[in-house]
């Protein structure tokens, strides 16, 4: 990138959201440059479970999580944890989260999430086709498993909400599950199969392919750490460790670091970090037919092009504490118990930052400071899922087209 060039749009962040936005804006005829301190697919976009979880319309903030949270929080290696030295930092966020669990707010978030999911699903295959990545898409579905009829019954309100929104699923017993996915422990007596749950062959390869497509069609990607934004004349100036950059618009899509950049233009957005852990095993570790969700234990096992990934859980620990890979080890021990034939040798542990807002909805909207800055962050564990829909919305905002869904639930003004 020539430093004298002033693109139409600077996208800050080269993860799946940032690169999807860059490609969508580029397709509208805009000149786009991407800035990222580490380069494409360096963060959560590389190590996620690889799922397009379009059926996952229920917010994490819900009455159900409030019932489970006390028990989970007592286990430092359980599905939800807060490191003691971070508890005081996250207390204001947790209060917002607790308020977001009110039934009326859950209903509001579910409607908004459903609208974004529907848009993202509709946009996905055209986006994959346009970017030459359609061959990476899989439509194997997801199997949620339960250890008793009572556990299945307790999940029924969530399935009722999905049914009301037109999401297909099928409850099944252990015999049916064994046909769909052999090798499950007999402790799992019931399950629910959702066929509309898609996946990508490998999330890192996918994001790298998007980066390659973007640069091949005239875009530029520069490794540069962005420290601040400022409004200058009819555009935006971005301060980086490689010098200032200017553009007509800027898009903040820097994942868990986005709130720090928003703060430099006067916005305080309560973004927190879900630290996600996983272990990727060799492809022959288990004959996995589809993604399996162990909801009662907060993790999934997913099939990648060259491996089996065991990961999930939520550690609300911010950006600066060192990783606690005992969480990965705890999930692996459970996975071996739940899938008795699983081979654990040769696993690669990983930890990444998921950007999370207390009501489980991302911020996709113009900044309060200026419409020349657009926010596209806070997707939690749904960044890959909602990437194509987010890209469509941001491209509409950048080119003055009316967004195809109501953006008020996704505005930073809601905080």
C-alpha positions, 0 to 999 in steps of 0.5 A: 500500500502506498502511504500517499493513497487515500482509500475510500474505506479503512477496515481495522481488523483482518478477521472474518468480520473485517475481511468479509466487510472489506470484500462486500465494500469492494464489490460495491466499487469502493477502494478498500484497505485493511489494517491489522496488527498481526495480519489475516486470521491471527485471532479468534477467526483462526481457532473457532469451531468452524460453525455457521450456527444459524439456529443459535438465536437465543442470547447467552444472557437468559434466565436459563444461564442464570440458573446454571451460572452459580453451579458453573462458577463454582468450578474454575475449569467449568463451562463458565468461569471468572478468574478471581483477579478479574472479578472486580473488573468485570462486575459492571459488565456482569450487572448489565448481563444480569439485567439482559436476562429479564424475559422481555429483554431476552425476547427483544434480543431473540427477535433481533438475533433471528433477523440477523441470522436470517440475513446472514444465512441468506447472504452466505452462499452468494458471498461464498460463491462470489469469493470462490470459497463455496467448496469449503461449505458443509451442511452436516448439521449439529447434534445436541446431546442430553444425559436424561429425559429431564435435561431434554425437557428443561431445554424445551423452551429454547426449542419452542422459541426456535420452532416459532421462528421456523427453525427445523429440528428433531428430538431423538433417542439413543438408538437414533443418535447412534445411527447419526453418530456412532461412538457416543457414550451411553450416558447420553440418552436423548438428543436434538438434531438441527439440520440447518447448522452449517460449517466450514472445512477450516476457519483459518483456511477460509479467512486466508482465502478471503484475504487472498481474494481481497488482494487479488481483486485490488485490495490491500492488507497492511500489518499495522497496530492501530492506536486511535481514530480521529475525525478530520475534515470530510474523513477519518484519520487512523493513527498506527505504528507505521504512521497515520492513514486517512480515508473517507470512512473507517470500519472498526472490526477489531474483535475484542480490541474494538472498544479500545478504538471506539473509546478514542472517538468518545464512545464507551462500549461495554465490550468484554472478552470471552476467552475460548479454549480448544484442542485440535486433534489429528483427523483420525482421532475419531470418526466424527460425522457432524458437530456435537454440542455437549450443552450441559458441559459448555463445549463442542466437538467439530469436524475440520478438513484435517482434524477434530476440534474440541473446544468451547467454554466461557472464561470472562478474563479480559485481554491481558491475563495469561492463558489457562490451558488447564481448561483445554485439558479439562474439556479433553478429559470430558470429551474422552469420557463422552466419546470413548473411542477418541484418541487424544494424542497429538493435540494442539491447544489454543486460546482466543478472544471472543468479543462479547457484549452483555445482551449477546448482540453485536454492534453493527451501526454508525458510530455516535461520533460520526457516520464516517466511522462504522462499528462491526464488532461484538459477535461473541461466538457467532462471528463466523456465523454472522459474517456475511450478514454483517458485511452486507449491512456495513456495505449498505451503510458505506454506500448510503443504501437502507439496511435490510433489517432494523439496526436499532437493536445493534446500535451502540446507543443502546448502552 
